[in-house]
Amino acid sequence: MVTAETAVVLPVLLLVLAGAVAAVTVVGAQLRCVDAAREGARAAARGEPVGVVTALADQAAPDGTVVTVVPDGEQVRVTVSARIAPLGPVPLRFTVSAEAVALREPDGGAG
Protein backbone atom coordinates (compact mmCIF):
# COMPACT_ATOMS: atom_id res chain seq x y z
CA MET A 1 0.00 0.00 0.00
CA VAL A 2 2.84 2.40 0.79
CA THR A 3 4.40 1.65 -2.60
CA ALA A 4 1.19 2.61 -4.39
CA GLU A 5 0.92 5.87 -2.47
CA THR A 6 4.55 6.69 -3.23
CA ALA A 7 3.98 5.97 -6.92
CA VAL A 8 1.11 8.47 -6.96
CA VAL A 9 2.82 11.20 -4.90
CA LEU A 10 6.31 11.06 -6.45
CA PRO A 11 5.35 12.63 -9.82
CA VAL A 12 3.56 15.44 -8.02
CA LEU A 13 6.62 16.11 -5.88
CA LEU A 14 8.83 16.17 -8.98
CA LEU A 15 6.52 18.69 -10.64
CA VAL A 16 6.61 20.90 -7.55
CA LEU A 17 10.41 20.67 -7.48
CA ALA A 18 10.65 21.56 -11.19
CA GLY A 19 8.34 24.53 -10.62
CA ALA A 20 10.46 25.76 -7.73
CA VAL A 21 13.66 25.46 -9.77
CA ALA A 22 12.05 27.33 -12.66
CA ALA A 23 10.84 30.10 -10.35
CA VAL A 24 14.29 30.56 -8.82
CA THR A 25 15.87 30.68 -12.28
CA VAL A 26 13.39 33.29 -13.53
CA VAL A 27 13.83 35.47 -10.45
CA GLY A 28 17.62 35.23 -10.76
CA ALA A 29 17.50 36.28 -14.41
CA GLN A 30 15.20 39.19 -13.52
CA LEU A 31 17.63 40.40 -10.86
CA ARG A 32 20.53 40.17 -13.32
CA CYS A 33 18.53 42.29 -15.79
CA VAL A 34 17.89 44.89 -13.08
CA ASP A 35 21.61 45.01 -12.23
CA ALA A 36 22.57 45.25 -15.91
CA ALA A 37 20.10 48.09 -16.55
CA ARG A 38 21.42 50.02 -13.55
CA GLU A 39 25.03 49.49 -14.61
CA GLY A 40 24.22 50.69 -18.13
CA ALA A 41 22.31 53.73 -16.88
CA ARG A 42 25.20 54.76 -14.61
CA ALA A 43 27.67 54.44 -17.48
CA ALA A 44 25.42 56.42 -19.81
CA ALA A 45 24.97 59.13 -17.17
CA ARG A 46 28.77 59.49 -17.00
CA GLY A 47 28.78 60.17 -20.74
CA GLU A 48 30.07 56.82 -22.01
CA PRO A 49 29.34 56.02 -25.69
CA VAL A 50 26.38 53.76 -26.47
CA GLY A 51 28.71 50.89 -27.44
CA VAL A 52 30.42 50.96 -24.05
CA VAL A 53 27.07 51.20 -22.24
CA THR A 54 25.76 48.20 -24.17
CA ALA A 55 28.93 46.19 -23.51
CA LEU A 56 28.79 46.91 -19.76
CA ALA A 57 25.12 45.94 -19.56
CA ASP A 58 25.76 42.76 -21.59
CA GLN A 59 28.45 41.68 -19.12
CA ALA A 60 26.04 41.86 -16.17
CA ALA A 61 23.00 40.45 -17.97
CA PRO A 62 21.98 36.86 -18.74
CA ASP A 63 22.95 35.33 -22.10
CA GLY A 64 20.89 36.36 -25.11
CA THR A 65 20.12 39.81 -23.78
CA VAL A 66 18.91 42.78 -25.80
CA VAL A 67 20.07 46.17 -24.47
CA THR A 68 18.42 49.40 -25.59
CA VAL A 69 19.84 52.84 -24.75
CA VAL A 70 17.57 55.85 -25.29
CA PRO A 71 18.93 59.33 -24.53
CA ASP A 72 16.08 61.66 -23.58
CA GLY A 73 17.27 65.20 -22.91
CA GLU A 74 18.84 65.27 -19.45
CA GLN A 75 17.95 61.66 -18.81
CA VAL A 76 19.09 58.38 -20.28
CA ARG A 77 16.95 55.24 -20.26
CA VAL A 78 18.48 51.77 -20.49
CA THR A 79 16.26 48.73 -21.06
CA VAL A 80 17.56 45.18 -20.73
CA SER A 81 15.45 42.18 -21.75
CA ALA A 82 16.26 38.51 -22.08
CA ARG A 83 14.38 35.41 -23.12
CA ILE A 84 15.27 32.52 -20.84
CA ALA A 85 14.54 28.80 -20.63
CA PRO A 86 14.37 28.04 -16.89
CA LEU A 87 14.14 24.27 -17.33
CA GLY A 88 16.79 23.86 -20.03
CA PRO A 89 15.56 21.72 -22.93
CA VAL A 90 11.90 21.88 -21.88
CA PRO A 91 10.12 24.19 -24.36
CA LEU A 92 9.14 26.71 -21.70
CA ARG A 93 10.40 30.27 -22.25
CA PHE A 94 9.98 33.47 -20.27
CA THR A 95 10.94 37.02 -21.12
CA VAL A 96 12.35 39.08 -18.27
CA SER A 97 13.21 42.74 -18.55
CA ALA A 98 14.22 45.74 -16.51
CA GLU A 99 14.59 49.45 -17.13
CA ALA A 100 16.71 52.06 -15.42
CA VAL A 101 16.68 55.83 -15.84
CA ALA A 102 19.51 58.13 -14.79
CA LEU A 103 20.16 61.85 -15.00
CA ARG A 104 23.17 62.82 -17.04
CA GLU A 105 26.03 64.26 -15.04
CA PRO A 106 26.63 67.95 -15.76
CA ASP A 107 29.90 67.30 -17.55
CA GLY A 108 28.69 64.02 -19.13
CA GLY A 109 28.78 63.83 -22.92
CA ALA A 110 25.84 63.71 -25.24
CA GLY A 111 26.10 59.90 -25.20
C-alpha positions as CSV (number, residue, x, y, z in Angstrom):
1,M,0.0,0.0,0.0
2,V,2.8,2.4,0.8
3,T,4.4,1.7,-2.6
4,A,1.2,2.6,-4.4
5,E,0.9,5.9,-2.5
6,T,4.5,6.7,-3.2
7,A,4.0,6.0,-6.9
8,V,1.1,8.5,-7.0
9,V,2.8,11.2,-4.9
10,L,6.3,11.1,-6.5
11,P,5.4,12.6,-9.8
12,V,3.6,15.4,-8.0
13,L,6.6,16.1,-5.9
14,L,8.8,16.2,-9.0
15,L,6.5,18.7,-10.6
16,V,6.6,20.9,-7.5
17,L,10.4,20.7,-7.5
18,A,10.7,21.6,-11.2
19,G,8.3,24.5,-10.6
20,A,10.5,25.8,-7.7
21,V,13.7,25.5,-9.8
22,A,12.0,27.3,-12.7
23,A,10.8,30.1,-10.3
24,V,14.3,30.6,-8.8
25,T,15.9,30.7,-12.3
26,V,13.4,33.3,-13.5
27,V,13.8,35.5,-10.4
28,G,17.6,35.2,-10.8
29,A,17.5,36.3,-14.4
30,Q,15.2,39.2,-13.5
31,L,17.6,40.4,-10.9
32,R,20.5,40.2,-13.3
33,C,18.5,42.3,-15.8
34,V,17.9,44.9,-13.1
35,D,21.6,45.0,-12.2
36,A,22.6,45.3,-15.9
37,A,20.1,48.1,-16.6
38,R,21.4,50.0,-13.5
39,E,25.0,49.5,-14.6
40,G,24.2,50.7,-18.1
41,A,22.3,53.7,-16.9
42,R,25.2,54.8,-14.6
43,A,27.7,54.4,-17.5
44,A,25.4,56.4,-19.8
45,A,25.0,59.1,-17.2
46,R,28.8,59.5,-17.0
47,G,28.8,60.2,-20.7
48,E,30.1,56.8,-22.0
49,P,29.3,56.0,-25.7
50,V,26.4,53.8,-26.5
51,G,28.7,50.9,-27.4
52,V,30.4,51.0,-24.1
53,V,27.1,51.2,-22.2
54,T,25.8,48.2,-24.2
55,A,28.9,46.2,-23.5
56,L,28.8,46.9,-19.8
57,A,25.1,45.9,-19.6
58,D,25.8,42.8,-21.6
59,Q,28.4,41.7,-19.1
60,A,26.0,41.9,-16.2
61,A,23.0,40.5,-18.0
62,P,22.0,36.9,-18.7
63,D,22.9,35.3,-22.1
64,G,20.9,36.4,-25.1
65,T,20.1,39.8,-23.8
66,V,18.9,42.8,-25.8
67,V,20.1,46.2,-24.5
68,T,18.4,49.4,-25.6
69,V,19.8,52.8,-24.8
70,V,17.6,55.8,-25.3
71,P,18.9,59.3,-24.5
72,D,16.1,61.7,-23.6
73,G,17.3,65.2,-22.9
74,E,18.8,65.3,-19.5
75,Q,18.0,61.7,-18.8
76,V,19.1,58.4,-20.3
77,R,17.0,55.2,-20.3
78,V,18.5,51.8,-20.5
79,T,16.3,48.7,-21.1
80,V,17.6,45.2,-20.7
81,S,15.4,42.2,-21.7
82,A,16.3,38.5,-22.1
83,R,14.4,35.4,-23.1
84,I,15.3,32.5,-20.8
85,A,14.5,28.8,-20.6
86,P,14.4,28.0,-16.9
87,L,14.1,24.3,-17.3
88,G,16.8,23.9,-20.0
89,P,15.6,21.7,-22.9
90,V,11.9,21.9,-21.9
91,P,10.1,24.2,-24.4
92,L,9.1,26.7,-21.7
93,R,10.4,30.3,-22.3
94,F,10.0,33.5,-20.3
95,T,10.9,37.0,-21.1
96,V,12.3,39.1,-18.3
97,S,13.2,42.7,-18.5
98,A,14.2,45.7,-16.5
99,E,14.6,49.4,-17.1
100,A,16.7,52.1,-15.4
101,V,16.7,55.8,-15.8
102,A,19.5,58.1,-14.8
103,L,20.2,61.8,-15.0
104,R,23.2,62.8,-17.0
105,E,26.0,64.3,-15.0
106,P,26.6,67.9,-15.8
107,D,29.9,67.3,-17.5
108,G,28.7,64.0,-19.1
109,G,28.8,63.8,-22.9
110,A,25.8,63.7,-25.2
111,G,26.1,59.9,-25.2
